Amino acid sequence: MIYRPEYDMKVVGQNLKCVRIAKNLSVNDVREYLCLGSVQAIYKYEKGKSYPQADR
């Protein structure tokens, strides 16, 4: 069985938002970089409701 570490979704989301703001990036910039279809996914990540897959 492959070990998969546990992450705190709220911490991941807070970090994503802090880095995005510090780098002066829009939500759409992050969406394009992660090759996602909608900005709603980024908002979910930032609110700690989900997080991006680490295996992409």
C-alpha positions, 0 to 999 in steps of 0.5 A: 500500500502506498503511503499518502500523507494527510493534509489539513485542507484549511491550512493548504487553502490559507497558504494558497491564498497567501501565496496567490496574494503575495505574488499578485496573482488572480484566481484565474491566473492560478486556475490557468496554471493548474489547468482547471476548468473553473475558478470555483475550484480555486475558491474551494481550495482557498476556503478549505473545502477541498484541495488540488490533487497532489499526484497530477 
